Amino acid sequence: MQQISVLGLGYIGLPTAAMFASHGVKVFGVDVNEETCRIINNGGVHIEEPYLGEIIKEQVARGMIICSSEVQPADAFLIAVPTPITKEKTADLSYVISAGKSVAKVLKRGDLVVLESTVPPRCTLDVLLPVLEESGLKAGEDFHLAHCPERVLPGQIIYELKHNNRVIGGVNMESAEKARELYSVFVEGEMYLTDTVTAELCKLMENTYRDVNIALANELAKICERLGTNAWDVIKYANKHPRVNIHQPGPGVGGHCLAIDPWFVVESAPDISPIIELSRNTNDSMPQYVADKIKDLVPHGSKIVVLGCTYKPDIDDLRESPIMDLVELLNDNYEVVIVDPFINDYDVNVYEAATNAELVILGVHHKKFAAIDLVKLGKVLKTPVLLDTRNYFSRSDVERAGFEYHLLGASDESGITAAEREVASTDE
Ligand SMILES: NC(=O)c1ccc[n+]([C@@H]2O[C@H](COP(=O)([O-])OP(=O)(O)OC[C@H]3O[C@@H](n4cnc5c(N)ncnc54)[C@H](O)[C@@H]3O)[C@@H](O)[C@H]2O)c1
């Protein structure tokens, strides 16, 4: 492969371009955002990702990466454009279509096109293929077409691009094999070849599996509160079974994958995917469930401190964060103050923020919160009450600091007290 073109130079496209360039393949980067192209052509990057800046700087200087908003002829085209979700919970494929149209203009016999974006099942065949065939060439005969979904974790993208296993779906086996040949330039993980719909569903079902599993845990949390016991203990002990892996409950599911991808599956077969849809709705109901609990804990008008607002711990990403949904639900009736060391606007002194508050909610379990002095925190509050939505704090530590402790998914009506449970589980 002499020259490839990467369309969409964001979190996925740019690191992928960097990997090809640093392994000797000349990359023509394409992005509709001219400012993005300008930054990269100057040897810079517009996104935060470890090691990416160094690689781009070096490869641009060596002339291995050049960017433009116009597609140029190449041997292979990788499409990594956004596929956001609409208000109606369907995939917005307009970026995939426009990227496909621009490739079609320069496509020639023998080229390879790989769609990396996360898409609903059959999108490669039913949406991208006809757009590419506007070139007058036939997929699988005149050019190769494959879908190779990306599953890297932000923060570890450079490592994972090289080491993760990949599923490659071709419109025919020759297309899948061509795509494997392309990725083998830098991929050291296994590459599994299949059809496009299988590859699309693999990516979507990985996230759907986790979302459904979390919904199960959230349902259990509600059941345990009603039955007077502790869902975290039920899950911990059930998971001692060698074939059980129930996920953790919480105040909701966020991020740009788990909260979105299952809808792409539902969209493809809405009348026969009730479990997936119900799970999405169950997880989306959790902020309201937590807000209802809060009504029972503190009077209207109280000041509430929320610890953590990102969609998962130890990151600075707010996309689809259920804690931000919770804050919005609370804002009408309470004075809500957020403390989050990962978000500039909320990176405030926790003791000052909590002064005169009547409730502390642990929303996201950032490791940094372990440094909070609970005794000091309890003293600045008007009423020391803590609602832990993640089973993060030790009940005995919190109670020793003078707090009333509440845990999402647990109520204390069994013969064994919560304190006794905690001691028993640390004795294990
Ligand atoms: N970010 C992740 O962690 C991640 C992980 C796995 C899969 N994905 C999937 O990968 C795809 C890309 O995600 P991302 O996070 O890199 O998005 P991004 O928003 O960071 O980058 C996409 C880029 O595409 C550009 N673009 C839009 N339309 C274009 C067009 N027609 N031609 C050329 N460029 C165009 C945008 O300007 C933007 O720079 C999505 O489908 C996403 O779901 C993302």
PDBQT file of the ligand as one rigid body, heavy atoms in Angstrom, charges set to zero:
ROOT
HETATM    1  N1  LIG A 501     -13.926   8.466  20.005  1.00  0.00    +0.000 N 
HETATM    2  C1  LIG A 501     -13.966   7.189  20.346  1.00  0.00    +0.000 C 
HETATM    3  O1  LIG A 501     -13.489   6.802  21.402  1.00  0.00    +0.000 OA
HETATM    4  C2  LIG A 501     -14.587   6.161  19.430  1.00  0.00    +0.000 A 
HETATM    5  C3  LIG A 501     -14.378   4.810  19.720  1.00  0.00    +0.000 A 
HETATM    6  C4  LIG A 501     -14.883   3.861  18.851  1.00  0.00    +0.000 A 
HETATM    7  C5  LIG A 501     -15.612   4.263  17.733  1.00  0.00    +0.000 A 
HETATM    8  N2  LIG A 501     -15.814   5.590  17.483  1.00  0.00    +0.000 N 
HETATM    9  C6  LIG A 501     -16.579   5.946  16.284  1.00  0.00    +0.000 C 
HETATM   10  O2  LIG A 501     -15.684   6.463  15.308  1.00  0.00    +0.000 OA
HETATM   11  C7  LIG A 501     -16.342   7.467  14.524  1.00  0.00    +0.000 C 
HETATM   12  C8  LIG A 501     -15.552   8.750  14.589  1.00  0.00    +0.000 C 
HETATM   13  O3  LIG A 501     -15.535   9.182  15.932  1.00  0.00    +0.000 OA
HETATM   14  P1  LIG A 501     -14.531  10.291  16.465  1.00  0.00    +0.000 P 
HETATM   15  O4  LIG A 501     -14.626  10.253  17.952  1.00  0.00    +0.000 OA
HETATM   16  O5  LIG A 501     -13.197  10.134  15.815  1.00  0.00    +0.000 OA
HETATM   17  O6  LIG A 501     -15.235  11.613  15.907  1.00  0.00    +0.000 OA
HETATM   18  P2  LIG A 501     -14.633  13.104  15.922  1.00  0.00    +0.000 P 
HETATM   19  O7  LIG A 501     -15.807  13.997  15.996  1.00  0.00    +0.000 OA
HETATM   20  O8  LIG A 501     -13.540  13.212  16.929  1.00  0.00    +0.000 OA
HETATM   21  O9  LIG A 501     -13.941  13.245  14.487  1.00  0.00    +0.000 OA
HETATM   22  C9  LIG A 501     -14.631  13.149  13.291  1.00  0.00    +0.000 C 
HETATM   23  C10 LIG A 501     -14.009  14.095  12.286  1.00  0.00    +0.000 C 
HETATM   24  O10 LIG A 501     -14.661  13.902  11.032  1.00  0.00    +0.000 OA
HETATM   25  C11 LIG A 501     -14.723  15.154  10.363  1.00  0.00    +0.000 C 
HETATM   26  N3  LIG A 501     -15.705  15.044   9.277  1.00  0.00    +0.000 N 
HETATM   27  C12 LIG A 501     -17.056  15.142   9.323  1.00  0.00    +0.000 A 
HETATM   28  N4  LIG A 501     -17.582  14.930   8.112  1.00  0.00    +0.000 NA
HETATM   29  C13 LIG A 501     -16.567  14.699   7.255  1.00  0.00    +0.000 A 
HETATM   30  C14 LIG A 501     -16.472  14.413   5.869  1.00  0.00    +0.000 A 
HETATM   31  N5  LIG A 501     -17.554  14.289   5.121  1.00  0.00    +0.000 N 
HETATM   32  N6  LIG A 501     -15.235  14.240   5.334  1.00  0.00    +0.000 NA
HETATM   33  C15 LIG A 501     -14.137  14.354   6.088  1.00  0.00    +0.000 A 
HETATM   34  N7  LIG A 501     -14.158  14.631   7.411  1.00  0.00    +0.000 NA
HETATM   35  C16 LIG A 501     -15.357  14.785   7.986  1.00  0.00    +0.000 A 
HETATM   36  C17 LIG A 501     -15.046  16.116  11.474  1.00  0.00    +0.000 C 
HETATM   37  O11 LIG A 501     -14.718  17.439  11.122  1.00  0.00    +0.000 OA
HETATM   38  C18 LIG A 501     -14.179  15.567  12.624  1.00  0.00    +0.000 C 
HETATM   39  O12 LIG A 501     -12.897  16.175  12.648  1.00  0.00    +0.000 OA
HETATM   40  C19 LIG A 501     -17.761   7.575  15.087  1.00  0.00    +0.000 C 
HETATM   41  O13 LIG A 501     -18.617   6.739  14.360  1.00  0.00    +0.000 OA
HETATM   42  C20 LIG A 501     -17.600   7.041  16.494  1.00  0.00    +0.000 C 
HETATM   43  O14 LIG A 501     -18.804   6.517  17.000  1.00  0.00    +0.000 OA
HETATM   44  C21 LIG A 501     -15.300   6.552  18.299  1.00  0.00    +0.000 A 
ENDROOT
TORSDOF 0
